[in-house]
Amino acid sequence: MKIALHEVRKGRDGQALPTTSLEFHTGAVRFALAETQQRPTVLGLIASGRMSPDAGRVTIDGDKDNRLLRRAIALVDAPDVSDPHADITVSGVVGEELMFAGVGATPIHARRWLAQLGYAELASTPIGNVDPAARVRIMCELAVLRKGTEGIVLVSPDRHGGSPDGWWRIASEFADRGYAMLVIIGGSAAVALERMHELEAINASGPVTPLVLERPEAAASDAASGSENGDDMRDAPRVDEKHAVDTPDDPGSPDDIAPQIADESNENDTTEEGDRP
């Protein structure tokens, strides 16, 4: 499974989310840079099919299918959308997620689940006081309990403090288990990850395969022309201008995005039974 964001943008002049292209896929973990209060959540919502961009497209295995994307991708710990209130105990958070997963969700079930994960001592601790790496482990393990989950978009784990290598190694473990992992982080965390060369952290942004490939005969002609001119364009990224999406004249100011985050995510979550928050 491969999810690709093709030059997506949100808000007037891209203030809620500037033009962004990235991709992540099964069995690998990637990070994406997003800063300011709203942009990480906006990017997470768009990457998981829960918010429509004002420009650009989001595809899953080459197709535009937000319903499939919402079912396959869990949006984890996104501020103001899927993050638990800081005062709720860990067992309370676990019980709620167990209920959504359709399994036993009593306090006993929650404590038993935590014990199996090795976090029995955290049952009565407010989730806001939990170590960042433990929080990420618990939240991601709960996310994959839901049937059909094939990937995770983890939003701003760096906001909880701690060293990035803790939650990055956990994200890598989920990738090794066969999940597609995208971690949205700020600039400081990105710099720290890139300096830890042993983590092999890779930025999700980069050349994205065009939505529609060139006709074979046109590609052959261009290749021949390039060879004659001494140019080798095999590694150059191509832009598919035919499928660029015009931005509405007035898509809404940045101040409109915050309520829109909740409205769009709630609307999408209720389109069909089984869609995840």
FENZIDA-V516408 format. One record per backbone hydrogen bond with DSSP energy under -1.0 kcal/mol. CO is the residue of the C=O (numbers start at 0). NH is the residue of the N-H. If there is no record, write none. Layout:
co=<CO:CO>
nh=<NH:NH>
This chain:
co=<0:1:2:3:4:5:7:8:8:9:10:11:16:19:21:23:24:27:29:30:31:37:38:39:40:41:42:43:44:44:45:54:56:58:59:62:64:65:66:67:68:71:71:73:75:77:77:77:84:85:87:88:89:90:91:92:93:94:95:96:97:98:105:106:107:108:109:110:111:112:113:118:119:121:122:124:125:126:130:131:132:133:134:135:136:137:138:139:141:142:145:149:150:151:152:153:155:156:157:162:163:164:165:166:167:168:169:170:171:172:173:174:179:180:181:182:183:184:185:186:187:188:189:190:191:194:195:196:201:203:214:215:216:217:218:219:220:221:222:223:224:225:226:232:238:239:240:251:252:253:255:256:257:258:259:260:261:262:263:264:265:267:271>
nh=<25:60:23:58:21:56:19:53:54:16:13:14:9:7:4:2:27:180:182:203:184:41:42:43:44:45:46:47:49:50:48:8:5:3:62:59:68:69:70:71:72:149:150:152:154:80:81:82:87:127:126:92:93:94:95:96:97:98:99:100:102:101:109:110:111:112:113:114:115:116:118:121:122:124:90:89:128:129:134:135:136:137:138:139:140:141:142:143:144:145:148:179:73:181:75:183:158:159:160:165:167:168:169:170:171:172:173:174:175:176:178:177:151:29:153:31:155:33:189:190:191:192:193:194:195:196:198:199:30:22:218:219:220:221:222:223:224:225:226:227:228:230:229:235:240:242:243:11:255:256:259:260:261:262:263:264:265:266:267:268:269:270:274>
